[in-house]
């Protein structure tokens, strides 16, 4: 969320060649339905029309701002950020992007023309629409009949009809889920620029709750108290909260004894600010978690501090931990796991297995 930028582009550009050269390829062959191409985060495309011989023929076909002109009337003072970290998705020949104000925009990928854009609802005080910010990714879900785009606009989780861009009125409360609710300690807000992932029919949300203002003021130099960054699962159809995984284990939960001197009661800041991965065949979601409270100072949180700086596999249906591996015990170097785990099949001792590869800030790649 606050680490190395993925892109500094303010505009979305796409080469005409990338779309006109695909010939008779089926939509499924040229779709890009997730941030990294698929939920396994492989970043792989089977298309081979662009190669060392044809790349010289590529030309920019169109360019769109991170704040398309259709949104400027509602947000006259908004600007697309110089650090616009978004990767669009493409499903069924339609491109979906998260704009600079959080509203999702659907585009024709061959022309850049806007097909629809989300009308953000007014703020509670009635002073204009309630804007958010661009996310790195948005999620797509379908059951074969209904197709949805799922994203967070600021501190609200929303589901949009992929054909019309309209919110589902029966999703959450008045079409949105307030992600600031449900925390055990006082918070002033919630943020996550990476975006949710949908595993089967469950929307998995990580993110970072903002601590109460008085905590920030009192602990500005050496923070001790921070909200726990719980990971949560919601029903993709109704927005109902299904489960919460406690990244800082509560009393009686496995790992609680790694937070000595009752430091689990006030520590936090150890969730996932980066992107998540999933294996829908297994129904598992994989979390790359960050450093705990204080980053470079651990004097207020003695112990190994599970599950900070760990890769954690959860059953997406229940939120139960399947397995974990902690890369740093009691971290003091802010070695967050900065990227989505990459899933794939590899051969080990002649046997084909499912594997997970996690890159780290230590210049190690962990393979499980």
Order of alpha helices (4+ residues) and beta strands (2+ residues): beta-alpha-alpha-beta-alpha-beta-beta-beta-beta-beta-beta-beta-beta-beta-beta-beta-beta-alpha-beta-beta-beta-beta-beta-beta-beta-beta-beta
